[in-house]
Each structure stands twice: as C-alpha cells, then as structure tokens.
Amino acid sequence: MKHFYHLSEFNYEQVQSLVNRAIELKANRDLVDLKNRQVGLLFLNPSLRTRCSFEVALRQMNCGVSTLDAQSLWKLETELGAVMDQDKSEHVREAVGVLSRYFDAIGIRAFAQGVDRDQDLLDQTIRTFMENSQSPVFNMESAMYHPCQAMADLITIQELLKTFSKKKITITWAYHPKALPMAVPNSILLASTLMGMDVTLAHPPAFEIHSGILDMAENHAKKSDGSLRIVNDRLAAAEDADIIYAKAWGGMSSYEDKEQEEAQRQAHKDWIVDSELMSKSNRGLFMHCLPVRRNVVVSDSVLDSARSVVLQQAENRLHGQKAILEWIFS
C-alpha cells in the first residue's frame, strides 16, 4: 500500500527523483496515462489551488475524479471506541471502507482543528483513513503536513536556483489576524533541510515549531550536509538569503489558550515581509503558499515585484502532484 503522507518518509534521492520527474511532466503533459483509474478527493476544509490542481492533473493523466467536500459528507467521527450519540453520524472506518472499494486512490484534506494540541499532533483524521483504507491515501494537507505544497516549493527552487545544496532559505513567521495551522511551515522546513539547504527559521518568541519537527529537521540537515539555525530577529534572519519564504502559524506554547495566543500574535504586527526585509537578502526570491493577506503578511511592493515567484509555486502544484500520482500507481 503506497500511501503518500509526508516527504520525510522519502530519502534525498527519492525526493530529487520526484522533483526531476515533475519537471519532465511540466514539459510534456502526455507522458503518463493512468488508464482511467478512479480517484476520490475528500475536502474537509476549503481549497482553491489543491482542488483545481488535482482535478486538472487527474484529467490530464486520463483519470476519473470525484470531488467531495464536508457539506456533502456525513459528519465524520475519527476516535476509536467513541460513543456516537452526538452530531457525528458516520465513522471514518466505514466511510473509508466504502470509498476504498469505489476508488483506486483517495486524497484527504483535513486541517488541524486548533482546539486540542495533542490531538492535532497525532494527525488522527488522515492516519485513520490510511489505517483503514484498502486503496492508497494521499495527503492534500493534514494537521501536521502539506507535502504537495512542499513538492511544488522544491520544484520552484530547482527551476530558479538549479540546485539545493548550500542555497540559503529563510522561513519566516509573519503576522496574521488568525492562528493558522502548522502544516506548511513544518513541511517546507523538513523539505529544505532534507535537500541540503542552509535554512534559517525566524519567528518571535512563543512561536516555536514543535520540538519533534525540529528534531527531524536537524537530523535531515546533518545527513544532507545542510544547516539549520533559529533566530528571533526578522531582519537579521533575511541577511544573504536566496529565498524568503513567509508563512503565518499559531503559537504552540499557548495552543489551547486563545486569548494568550492572540495577545502574543498582536504584539508582532511588524513581522511582515516588506522592501526593507527583502533588501537584506541576496536579491532573494519571495515565496508563499497562498492564499496570502496583502499588506499584512507581505507588502504589495514585494508581492507584485519581479522577485515574487508565488504564481510559479502555485503552477508547480499541478506538476508535482502528477509525479506523486504516478509514483502511487507505479
């Protein structure tokens, strides 16, 4: 069973092979025929790029695709042993048991709930799908990981910088009016360290990445001859960077204390990617997964500049996901 959960389940050579294949598929979309396999896409949370890019990729690869969102499903229970006498009408075990008899593969998008820290860290929804499915399950963003976005990020970096080794990427926290999930920062941090980049992770105090993810990233950096440093100064973090990758995320230390977390976020509205910050970089490229709040996360002057590659990143979702689907069915 070839589930696709996160990139750290692959080694450097395997990820590089997927990136190379995605670039080949970008140049020639007729290279793969998946022979009318049927794929189900389940969106328990909103989507624009993920939904459209997967639907287009599957159709271009001669696959049938059915897309379901939360409103078209019974409310799902994921906890084993639950007494289902409240508002949840169907257990994931039955739902995926049925769907994996209809579909040759199933994509799941299920964000962190942002209520119970330990529950989100377990990534229970997608794990329950994988454990009970008779067909491969691929991760379209879970509570912990967004591997399809990380694949698109790596493709974009290789296209523009030609290599990963020793290229400098700064992954910087940015202010946002909401406490956002951790999946994207987790995934770009793990992907960039896995591929041997020199990584700077920048955030204010109280917005640390979870220690388990940091341990994985440090281990990747050691194996790949890359590096990882963590700083709390936004401008210092950008010095000599080839890439500035901005992303907001909620505070782990006050995950279940909404008032405290909001107060901590509000104190750092100056954490925006603007022209001053970009001027510290090595004529760096600006990256973001989208959607992005203009003049909150990034200024218009940066987002609309020639150094912004966010649309190229978004396009590469399509090609990266083709490579992932080909791997699943190979």
N, C-alpha and C positions, 0 to 999 in steps of 0.2 A: 504494500500500500504506500504510494508516493504522495503523502501529504506535503504541502508547502506552507510551513509555519513561520519561520524567520531565517534570515541569511546566515546567522551564526551556526546553523546546522550544516552548513557547507564549509569547505576549506577554500583557501585563496584561489587555487587552480580552478575549482568548480565555479566559483563566482566569476572569475575572469572569463571562463568559457561561456557562461550565460551572457555576460556583457558583450563579448565579441559576437555571439550569435544574434543578439538583439540588433546590433549594428548591421549585420548582414541582412536581417529581416527588414530593417528600415530601408535598405537599398533595393530590396526586391521582395515585395509582399506576397509573391506567388510561390515562394519556396516550400511552403508547408501546406499539406492538405490533411485535415484531421478526419476526413471521410464521414461527415455527417454525425459525428458524436453529439450527444446532447448534454448541455451544461446548464445547471441551475445557479442563479445568482441571488443570494438572500441578503437584503439590505435592512438590517435592524436599526440603522441610523442613516442620516441624509448623505447624499453623494451627488457630485456632478462629474468630475474627472474619472473617478473609478468606474462608475456605472457606464458612462459613454465609452471609455477606452476599452473596457472588457467586452461590451456588446459589439463594438466595431471590430475588435481583434478576432472574436469568435466567428463573426460573419465572414470576415476576410479569409479565415482559415477553414471555411466550409463546415462550420459547426452550427447546430441548432442551439438557441439560447432562450431561456425563460427567466425573467426578472421578477422577483417578488420583493415587496417592501413590508415594513412592520404592520402597516394598515391592512394588508391582505392576508396576514397570518393570524392564527390564534395566538394569544399572549403566551409566551413560552416559559416554562419552568426549567432551570438547569440543575438545581440542587438534587442530589440523590437522596432518597428517603423522605422527601418533602411530603407533607400532608397538603394536598392541593384543594383546600377548601376556601381559597380567597379568589383573586381575579385572574389567576393563570390557568388556562384551560387545557393546555397540551404540554406534555413533557418533551424535551429535546430528544430523548431516546426514541420515542415513537415518531416524532417529526422527521428526524434524520433517517430513521429506519425505513420510512416510506420513501423519502426523497432519493435515497441512495439506491432504491430499486427502479426509479424513473430515470435518474441522471447518471452519466458516466463520470462526472465530477461535479463538485459543489463548492461555490465560493461563498464565504461568510464575511459580513462586515458587522462587527459588534463592538462598539466603543466601551471604554471604561465608564462606569456609572458615576464615579466621583463621590460616592457615599461611604463605602466601606473599603478602606485602603487595602487590607489584606485580601479581601475578595477580588479586587481588581488585579492585584499582583498575581493571583492564581490563574487569571485569564480563563475563567471557568467556562464561559459560553463556547468559545472555539475549541477548547480542549474536550468538552463533552461531545461536540459534533465529531471531532476526529476519532474519539474513542468508540463511537457508536455507528459510524458510517461504514457501509460496505463499498463506497466509492471514494476516490481521493478528495480531500478537502483542501482548498487553498485560501490563504488569509488575505482578505481585502481590507483589512485593518481591524485589529483586535485591541483589547485593553492595553496590551504591552508592546505590540509590534505593528509596523506598517512596511513589510518587506517589499511590496510592489513599488512604493514610493522610493525606498532606498535603492532599488534596482534602477529606476529612472534617474535618480541622482548620480549614480555611478556611471551610467551611460553618458550623461551630460558632461561629467568631469572628464571622462576619457576622450570624448569628442573634442573638447575645448583645450584640455591641458596635455593630451596624448599619453599621459602616464599617471599613476597614482603615487608611486614611490617618492617620498620626501616632499610632495606638494603640501602646502600649508593650508589647512582649512580651519576657520574659526566658526564654531557652532555657538551662536549667541542667543541667550534668552531675550525675549522682548516683552514689553508691557502689553497687556490685553485686558479689556474690561471683564473677561470671564476667565475662570480657571480651566484651562484646556487640558486634554489628555496628554499622556507621555509617550504615545506610540511613535510619533515621528522623530522627536529628539533621541529616543532610545535607538531607533533604527539607523539614523544617519551616523550616530556616534559609533555604533557597532560596525557598520559597513565601512566607514572611513578608516577605523583602526585595523580592521581585518585586512584591508588592502594596502597597508603600509604607509598611510599618510601621516604627516605631523599634525596632530589635532590639538586645538585649543578649545576647551569648553568654558564658556563665560556665562556667569549668572550672578545675581545678587545673593547675599547670604539668605538662607532659608529656602532657596530654590534648587537644592541639590538634586542631581539624578540619583535614583535608588542605588544603594550600595552594591546590590547584586549585578546590576547592569554595568556599573563602574568596574567591578572586578572582571567581568567578561571583557570589557573594552581594554583594560590594562593588560590582560592576558593576550588579547589579539595583537596589541602594539608590540609586545615582547617577541612574539612569534614572527611578526611581519617586518621587524626592524623599523617600525614606525615609532611614534611617541604620543604621549597624552599629558597635557598639563591643564590645570584648572585654575582660573583666575576670577576675581570678583570686580575687576575694573573693565568697563566696556571698551574704553578707548585703547587701553594697553593691550587688550585681547586682540585687537584688529591689526596690530603692527606687523607689517610684511606679509600679511595673509594673501594667498592666491584666491581664496574663496571666503566670502562672508555668508554664512547660512543662518538665517534668522528663524526662530520659532518660539512662540509662547508656550509655556506649560505651567501647571499649577504647582503649588508648594507641597512637597512630600511631607515635611515635618508638621504641617498643620492641615493635613488632608481632610480630616473629619471635623475641623473647626472652621466653618465657613467665614465667620466674622474675622477671625485672626488671619486667615489666608488672604482675605480681601484687603485687609489693612496692610499686610505685607506687600501685596501687589501694588496698591495705590501709592505706596512710598517710592515706587521706582518707575514712574511715568517717563523719566528721562531715558530709559532704556529703549531707544528707538534707533534704527539704522538710518542715519542721515548722511549728508555730504561730509560732515566733519569726521564721522567714524570711518567712512569709506576712504577718506584722504589718508588715513593711517596705514591702509593696506598697500600691497604691492600691485597697484592697479587691479585690485581684486574684482572678481565676478560676484554679483549678488544672486543668491539662491533662496527660494522659499517654496514650500509645497503647494501653496494656495488652498483655499481662499485666504486672502490677506487683507487686513484693515489698513487702508491708506492713511498716512499721517498719524498712525498710532503705533503700528509695528515697523513701518518703513515710510520714509517721506516720498512724496511724488517725485522729487528730483532724482532719487535713486531708482525707484521702481520704473520710471519712464526713460531711464538713461540707457545707453548702449551697453553698459556693464551688467544690466539686469538680464538674466537668462531664464526667468521663471516660465516663459511660454515654451522654450525648448525643453525644459524639465517636464512640463505637462504633456507635450507631444510624445516624449520618450516613455511615458506611462504605457502607451499603446504598444510600442515595440518591445519593451521589457516584458510585458505580460504575454506577448506572443512566445517569447523564449521560454517563459515559465510554463505556459500551457504545453508547448512542445515537449519540455522535459517531463511533465506529469504523464503525458500519454506515450512517451518513448519506451 
